[in-house]
Amino acid sequence: MKKLSIYLMAGPDTPELAAAAVAGGADLLEIGFPFSDPLADGPVIRLAGERALAQGMRTRACLECLAETRARVEVPLIPMTYASILEAYGYERFQADAQKAGATSLIVADLPIEAAPELRRVQLVAPTTPSERISLAAHRTDGWLYLVSLTGTTGARGEVSEQLAGLVERARGVTDVPLLAGFGISTPDHAAGAAALADGIVVGSRAVEIAHESGPDALQDYVTVLRTALDRVVVSLPG
């Protein structure tokens, strides 16, 4: 079965939104810890981060949000953040407190592969990543490899990136860990197209947008549509 990961920004309503996303068919959830200078994020998630910071969502509050979310859902929960937050909080302390709050892994968008090797985390690779570094990232990743499907920031696009197929091919050539594709995936057609190449998808900006504008019921409906699209993808078996 193709995996569906939904990204939500940490906030007071996140536990309810997370439960709605799981009810809609999400297999795992990424919980964004807001940062004042999120280089990898497009306008939707940047604004969501600004709203979260205005609501007082600093690291401790985000960890409390994570624990409250864990009480509502059983799927893997993955905080997604930036290295500066971990530097300020303390790498080991953050990992310990995140695990205590229910995190199953971690994504640090701007932390190089070689940095903090003791920090178990999902590694990201992009179309510009050399194959030898994809191999290194796959060796060090925690469970699955995050394929950044395009060169640029997060955000909905008109089509799935043409760069994704080549990235998947290169990753398949050096590893057999599961590959989940993200960045620029927002519609059922995008979901099916990306999942036909990779082992699953990550949807962030559009999910955050719907959650903010229309609430948990609309988010559940949206995730259900994505889940249906993924379940229709035909998996080709070798031979």
N, C-alpha and C positions, 0 to 999 in steps of 0.2 A: 504494500500500500504506500502511495506517495505521502510524504510528510507535509504537514501544513503548520508553519510557525507564524504566529501573529505577534506583532510588536505593539506595546502600549506604553505610554509615558506614565511614570509613577505619579500618583495624585490621590486625593481623597476618594474618588470614585473608581479607582483602578480595580479593587477587589470585585466589585459588582460587574464591571466591564469584562474582567478576566473570566468570571463564571459564565457570562454570556458567550464569550468567544469559544470557550470549551464546549458549551452546550451546542454551539453551531458546528463543531467538528475540529477545532484546533487541537493539534497533537502536542504542541509545546508553545510556551509563551516567553517572549523577551520583554523585560520590564526596563524601560529607559530611566536612567538616573540623570536628571537634567544637568547640563553644563553650560556655562556662559559663553563658550566659544566652540560650538560643536562643528568642527571642520567638515565632517563627513555627511552632515545632515542638510537636507534641503529646507525650503521655507515652511512646510507644514510641521515638521518635527521641531524645527527651530522655534516656531511660535508656541508649540506645545511645551517645549522646555521653558520658555519665558513664562508661560502661564503657571507651570509647576513651581518655578522659582518664586513667583509672586505669591503663591499659596504657601510658601515656607518649606518647600520640599528640598531640604538639604539632605546630606547623606544619611544621618540618623533617621530622619522622617521617612526616607525612601526604604531603608531597611525595615522599619515598622510596617510600611505599606506592603513590602514583600512578605512579611510574616502573616499579615492579614489576608493577603492573596492566597498564600499557601493553605490557610485554614478553609478556603473556599474551593480550591481545585487540587487535583492530584497529578496533573501533567507536569513534566519538567518545567522549571522556572529558571530563566537565565537573565540576570541583571546585565544590561548593556550600558557601558559608560566610557569614560575617557581617563587616560593615565593620570592627569593632574588631580583628579578626585582621589585616586588611590594613593598618590604621593602625599596628599594632605592628610588622609585618614590613616595611612599605613597599609602596605600591601598585605602582610600577614594578618593584621587585625581585620582588614576588610574581608578577606577570604573567609576567615573564621566566623565573623559576624554574619556574613551573607549565607554561609552554610547553616548556621544556627537558625536563621530566619526562613530557611527552606529552599535556598538556591541549589540547583543541581549542577550548575557550571557558571561560566562568566564569559562575557565578551568585552574586550577593551579595544575600542575601534582604532586607536592610534598608538598602540604599544607594539613595537617591533617584535618579530618572532623570537629573536635572541634575548630580549629583555625579560627579566624576572622569570627564568625558566621554572622556578618552583611554583609559579602561579598557574594552576590548572585552568585552561580557558579554551574556548573555541577560537581557532585561528581564521583570519580572513585572507583571501587571495583575490586578485583582480586580473583583468585582461592584460595588464602591463607587468604582472608578476612573472619573472623568469621561471622556467620549468623546474630548475634545481631548487628554487625557493618554495615552489608549490610542494615539492617533495618534502622539504624540511618542515613546512607548515603542517602537512598531513601527518608527519611523524610525531609532531608535538601537539597536535590538536586534541581536544577533549571530546571525543565521541563522533563529531562530524565536522566537515569543512564548510565554511561560509564562502560561497562564491559571489563576489561583488560583480554583478553581470555587466556592468558598464563602467566607463571612465567618467566619473562625476559624482555628484551627491545623491542622497536619497530623494525620492519623489516620483509621482506617477508619470509615465511616459505614454506616447501613442502606441508604441509597439515594443515587444520584447527585444532587448538589445541583440543586434547581429553578432556581437562579440561573445555571447554566451556559449554558442556551440563550440567554438574553438577553445574556450577556457575549459569547458567540460571535457573535451577530447584530451587536452593536455593533462588535466588532473587525473582522468581515468588511466592515462599512460604511466602514472607514477604512484598511484595509491588505489586501494579498494575501500577506503573509508566512505561513508555516505556523504553525498554532496547536496547541499541545499543552496538554491540560488535566490538572491535578493537584489534589491534596488531596481526600481522601475516597474514592478509587477503590481497591478492594481485591478485588472478585470478578469473574469472567468477565462476569456481567451488567452490572456497573458499567462494565467496560472497553468492552463493546459499545455500551452506551448513550452513554457519553461520546464514543467514537470516531465514532459516527453523527453527532455534531455537529461535533467538532473533527477535526484532521488526525492526531491521535495522543494518547497518554495518558502520564502519569507515575505510577508506582506506587512508593511509598516505605515507609510504615509496615508494611504487611503483608509486603512483601519482606524488610524488616529483621527482622521478628519470626520469619519462617520460617527465614531464614538463621541467626539466633542459636539458635533452639530445635532445629532439625533438620538444619542443615548444607547443603552444596552440592548434593547429589543432590535433596533436597526442594525447594530453591530452583529448580533446573533444571526440575523437574516443574511447579512453580507457574507459572513463566514460560512454559512450553510451553502450559499451559492458557489463559493470557492471550493468547498469540500466536494460538492457534487461534480464540479468541473474536473477536479483531480481524480476522483474515483472513476471517471470515464476514460482516463488516459490508458491506452493499451500498453502493457509492458511487454516488450519483445524479449523473449528468452533466447539464449544462444543455441545454435543448432536447429 
